[in-house]
Amino acid sequence: MTILSLSNLSKSYGRDCALDAVDLEVTAGERVALLGHNGAGKSTLMKLVLGLIDRTQGEISVAGHAPGSPVARALTAYLPENVAFHPALTGREQIRHFLRLRGANPREADALLEKVGLADAARRRIGTYSKGMRQRVGLAQALIGSPRLMVLDEPTSGLDPVSRREFYALLDELAATGTAILLSSHALSEVEARTDRIVILSKGRKVSEGTLGDLRAEAALPLTVSLRARKGFEAEVARAFPEAQGSGALLVLTCPQGAKLETMTRITDAAEAIEDFDVVPASLDDIYAHISRRAA
């Protein structure tokens, strides 16, 4: 089921085009990452999805409803990069307040705070929370009402590595129950492993879209191969791979994706002289930089 649908969506401010004819669909249970440099159009797209601004042209719907309509608002949750709550309230009081605003049972606050790892701090004032803890309060607020669509803008900002892992595990649980997730992030190493599809924006245009495998094939960046020679066989390995860089036991070379099997065959032929090897494909950081430069 399609939860979010954008068709030929554009937004202009006078002569300045912030978003240019973007098409996008996010289905139930899908995790889609939105990437782009500052000014690429990510925030504009999210504001349009949330109904905070009006489109210049095109169509947009949230589960078949107009963005900003009462039904779309009820189905959508939003977590900004920098959340702000009343510092004098405790975490429990703040979430109870949001539950009442949504017409939900305030007693659900403790379960929500426990879900985001704040059970022990529920009675503390938010003014004593770290940025990462405040971000967790924001996530607890976003979970109210079991939203069908979650829009997350740099959601792991301020979280430590363990908290980030727990955060994405929670997103995995939400996706497994059918929640569609649209998130923007500059932490590409996180996005690389925890999303189903990646959309890259540049100057308001969608310049690439697909799985990591799709983008890797599109960019066609070379693989990096590291070779470690057995002791006493360094010269033999260097002769077998004259294009490699380095000295001593460790050598590094690159090969086009289409030459991967050929390179593996060469490694197999020299197996007696090689102690270990690694083949590393281009990272999402490399792919994103390549596609962004090409679009520019």
C-alpha positions as CSV (number, residue, x, y, z in Angstrom):
1,M,0.0,0.0,0.0
2,T,1.3,3.4,-0.9
3,I,1.5,5.7,2.1
4,L,3.2,8.7,0.6
5,S,2.9,9.8,-3.0
6,L,4.5,12.7,-4.7
7,S,3.9,13.4,-8.4
8,N,5.7,16.2,-10.3
9,L,5.9,18.1,-7.0
10,S,7.4,21.6,-7.3
11,K,7.8,24.5,-4.9
12,S,9.0,28.0,-6.0
13,Y,9.6,31.2,-4.0
14,G,9.3,33.8,-6.7
15,R,12.0,33.0,-9.3
16,D,13.8,30.6,-6.9
17,C,12.9,27.0,-7.4
18,A,13.3,25.0,-4.2
19,L,11.9,21.8,-5.5
20,D,11.6,20.8,-9.2
21,A,9.2,18.2,-10.5
22,V,10.0,15.5,-7.9
23,D,8.2,12.0,-8.1
24,L,8.4,9.7,-5.1
25,E,6.4,6.9,-3.5
26,V,6.9,5.4,-0.1
27,T,5.0,2.2,0.7
28,A,3.9,0.7,4.0
29,G,6.8,-0.7,5.9
30,E,9.4,0.9,3.7
31,R,12.4,2.9,5.0
32,V,13.5,5.6,2.6
33,A,16.5,7.9,3.1
34,L,16.5,11.4,1.6
35,L,20.0,12.6,0.9
36,G,21.3,16.0,-0.3
37,H,23.6,18.9,0.5
38,N,22.3,21.9,2.4
39,G,19.8,23.7,0.1
40,A,19.1,20.6,-2.0
41,G,15.4,20.7,-1.2
42,K,15.1,18.1,1.6
43,S,13.5,20.4,4.2
44,T,11.2,21.9,1.5
45,L,10.0,18.4,0.6
46,M,9.4,17.5,4.2
47,K,7.4,20.7,4.9
48,L,5.2,19.9,1.9
49,V,4.6,16.4,3.2
50,L,3.7,17.8,6.6
51,G,1.3,20.4,5.0
52,L,3.3,23.3,6.5
53,I,3.7,25.0,3.1
54,D,1.7,24.8,-0.1
55,R,3.0,23.3,-3.4
56,T,3.5,25.4,-6.5
57,Q,2.5,22.5,-8.7
58,G,2.1,18.8,-8.7
59,E,0.3,16.3,-6.5
60,I,1.0,15.0,-3.0
61,S,-1.0,12.7,-0.7
62,V,-0.6,10.9,2.6
63,A,-2.5,7.6,2.4
64,G,-4.8,9.2,-0.1
65,H,-5.4,12.4,1.9
66,A,-4.2,15.9,1.4
67,P,-1.1,16.9,3.5
68,G,-2.1,19.0,6.4
69,S,-5.7,17.7,6.5
70,P,-7.0,16.4,9.8
71,V,-6.7,12.7,8.6
72,A,-3.2,13.2,7.2
73,R,-2.0,14.9,10.4
74,A,-3.4,12.0,12.5
75,L,-1.5,9.5,10.3
76,T,1.8,11.4,10.3
77,A,4.5,11.9,12.9
78,Y,7.4,14.3,12.7
79,L,10.7,14.5,14.5
80,P,12.9,17.5,13.7
81,E,16.7,17.7,14.2
82,N,16.4,20.0,17.2
83,V,13.5,19.4,19.5
84,A,12.4,21.9,22.1
85,F,10.3,21.1,25.3
86,H,9.5,23.0,28.4
87,P,12.5,22.6,30.7
88,A,10.5,22.7,33.9
89,L,8.4,19.7,32.9
90,T,9.5,16.1,33.5
91,G,9.7,13.7,30.7
92,R,6.6,12.0,31.9
93,E,4.7,15.2,32.2
94,Q,5.6,16.3,28.7
95,I,4.6,13.1,27.1
96,R,1.3,13.0,29.1
97,H,0.6,16.5,27.8
98,F,1.1,15.3,24.2
99,L,-1.0,12.3,24.8
100,R,-3.9,14.4,26.0
101,L,-3.5,16.7,22.9
102,R,-3.9,13.6,20.7
103,G,-6.9,12.4,22.7
104,A,-5.0,9.4,23.9
105,N,-4.6,7.9,27.4
106,P,-2.0,9.8,29.5
107,R,-1.1,6.6,31.2
108,E,0.6,5.4,28.1
109,A,3.5,7.9,28.8
110,D,5.6,5.5,30.9
111,A,5.4,2.8,28.2
112,L,6.5,5.2,25.5
113,L,9.4,6.6,27.6
114,E,10.5,3.0,28.3
115,K,10.4,2.2,24.6
116,V,12.9,5.0,23.9
117,G,15.1,4.2,26.9
118,L,14.0,7.0,29.2
119,A,12.2,5.0,31.9
120,D,14.9,5.9,34.5
121,A,14.7,9.6,33.7
122,A,10.9,9.9,33.4
123,R,10.7,11.9,36.7
124,R,13.5,14.2,35.9
125,R,13.0,17.7,34.5
126,I,13.7,18.0,30.8
127,G,16.0,21.0,31.6
128,T,18.5,18.5,33.1
129,Y,18.4,16.2,30.0
130,S,21.2,16.0,27.5
131,K,20.5,16.7,23.8
132,G,20.4,13.1,23.1
133,M,17.8,12.5,25.8
134,R,15.7,15.4,24.5
135,Q,15.8,13.7,21.1
136,R,14.5,10.6,22.7
137,V,11.6,12.5,24.2
138,G,10.9,13.8,20.7
139,L,10.9,10.2,19.4
140,A,8.5,9.1,22.2
141,Q,6.2,12.0,21.1
142,A,6.4,10.9,17.5
143,L,5.3,7.4,18.4
144,I,2.0,8.5,19.9
145,G,-1.0,7.1,18.0
146,S,1.0,4.5,16.0
147,P,1.6,6.7,12.9
148,R,1.4,5.3,9.4
149,L,4.1,7.7,8.2
150,M,7.1,9.0,10.1
151,V,9.0,12.0,8.8
152,L,12.4,12.2,10.5
153,D,14.9,15.1,10.0
154,E,18.4,14.2,11.2
155,P,16.8,12.0,13.8
156,T,20.0,10.7,15.4
157,S,21.5,14.1,16.0
158,G,23.0,14.2,19.5
159,L,22.7,10.4,20.1
160,D,25.7,8.3,21.1
161,P,26.6,5.2,19.0
162,V,24.7,2.8,21.3
163,S,21.6,5.1,21.3
164,R,21.8,5.4,17.5
165,R,21.8,1.6,17.2
166,E,18.8,1.3,19.5
167,F,17.0,4.1,17.6
168,Y,17.4,2.3,14.2
169,A,16.3,-1.0,15.8
170,L,13.1,0.8,16.9
171,L,12.6,2.1,13.4
172,D,13.0,-1.5,12.1
173,E,10.3,-2.6,14.5
174,L,8.0,0.2,13.3
175,A,8.6,-0.7,9.6
176,A,7.9,-4.3,10.4
177,T,4.4,-3.3,11.6
178,G,3.8,-1.3,8.4
179,T,4.9,2.2,9.3
180,A,6.4,4.1,6.3
181,I,9.5,6.0,7.2
182,L,11.0,9.0,5.4
183,L,14.2,10.3,6.9
184,S,17.0,12.7,6.0
185,S,20.5,12.3,7.4
186,H,24.1,13.3,6.9
187,A,25.3,10.2,8.8
188,L,25.5,8.1,5.6
189,S,27.2,5.1,7.3
190,E,24.0,4.7,9.3
191,V,21.7,5.1,6.3
192,E,23.7,2.6,4.3
193,A,22.8,-0.3,6.4
194,R,19.3,0.6,7.8
195,T,17.2,1.8,4.8
196,D,15.5,0.0,2.0
197,R,15.8,2.8,-0.6
198,I,17.8,6.0,-1.1
199,V,16.8,9.2,-2.8
200,I,19.4,11.9,-3.7
201,L,18.3,15.5,-4.3
202,S,20.5,18.2,-5.9
203,K,19.4,21.8,-6.4
204,G,15.7,20.8,-5.9
205,R,15.8,17.9,-8.4
206,K,15.8,14.2,-7.8
207,V,19.0,13.0,-9.4
208,S,19.1,9.4,-8.3
209,E,16.9,6.8,-6.6
210,G,17.2,3.1,-5.7
211,T,18.6,0.6,-3.4
212,L,22.3,0.8,-2.4
213,G,23.0,-1.9,-5.0
214,D,21.2,0.2,-7.6
215,L,23.2,3.3,-6.8
216,R,26.5,1.4,-6.6
217,A,25.8,0.0,-10.1
218,E,24.8,3.5,-11.4
219,A,28.0,5.1,-10.0
220,A,30.2,2.3,-11.3
221,L,33.0,3.2,-8.9
222,P,35.9,0.8,-8.6
223,L,36.4,-1.7,-5.9
224,T,39.4,-1.5,-3.5
225,V,41.4,-4.6,-3.0
226,S,43.9,-5.0,-0.2
227,L,46.4,-7.9,-0.3
228,R,48.6,-9.1,2.6
229,A,51.6,-11.2,1.4
230,R,52.9,-14.1,3.4
231,K,56.3,-13.5,5.0
232,G,59.0,-14.0,2.5
233,F,56.6,-13.8,-0.5
234,E,56.3,-10.0,-0.7
235,A,58.2,-9.7,-4.0
236,E,56.2,-12.5,-5.6
237,V,52.9,-10.8,-4.8
238,A,54.2,-7.4,-6.0
239,R,55.2,-9.1,-9.3
240,A,51.7,-10.7,-9.6
241,F,50.0,-7.3,-9.0
242,P,52.3,-4.7,-10.6
243,E,49.5,-2.1,-10.6
244,A,49.2,-2.2,-6.8
245,Q,50.3,0.6,-4.5
246,G,52.2,0.1,-1.2
247,S,55.3,-1.6,0.0
248,G,56.2,-4.6,2.1
249,A,53.5,-7.1,3.0
250,L,50.5,-4.8,2.4
251,L,49.4,-3.8,-1.2
252,V,46.3,-2.0,-2.3
253,L,44.8,-1.9,-5.8
254,T,41.6,-0.8,-7.4
255,C,39.6,-2.7,-10.1
256,P,36.4,-1.8,-12.1
257,Q,33.3,-3.7,-11.0
258,G,33.3,-5.6,-14.3
259,A,36.8,-6.9,-13.6
260,K,36.0,-8.3,-10.2
261,L,36.0,-12.0,-11.3
262,E,39.2,-11.5,-13.2
263,T,40.9,-10.0,-10.1
264,M,39.6,-12.8,-7.9
265,T,41.0,-15.3,-10.3
266,R,44.4,-13.6,-10.1
267,I,44.2,-13.7,-6.3
268,T,43.4,-17.4,-6.4
269,D,46.3,-18.1,-8.7
270,A,48.6,-16.4,-6.2
271,A,46.9,-17.9,-3.2
272,E,50.1,-19.6,-1.9
273,A,51.8,-16.2,-1.6
274,I,48.9,-14.3,-0.1
275,E,48.1,-14.5,3.6
276,D,44.9,-12.5,3.5
277,F,42.9,-10.1,1.3
278,D,39.8,-7.8,1.4
279,V,37.5,-6.6,-1.4
280,V,35.7,-3.4,-0.4
281,P,33.0,-1.8,-2.6
282,A,32.5,1.9,-2.8
283,S,30.8,3.3,0.4
284,L,27.6,5.3,0.3
285,D,29.7,8.4,1.1
286,D,31.7,7.8,-2.1
287,I,28.6,7.0,-4.2
288,Y,26.8,10.1,-2.9
289,A,29.7,12.4,-3.6
290,H,30.1,11.0,-7.1
291,I,26.4,11.3,-8.0
292,S,26.2,14.8,-6.5
293,R,29.3,16.0,-8.4
294,R,27.9,14.6,-11.6
295,A,24.5,16.3,-11.0
296,A,26.2,19.6,-10.4
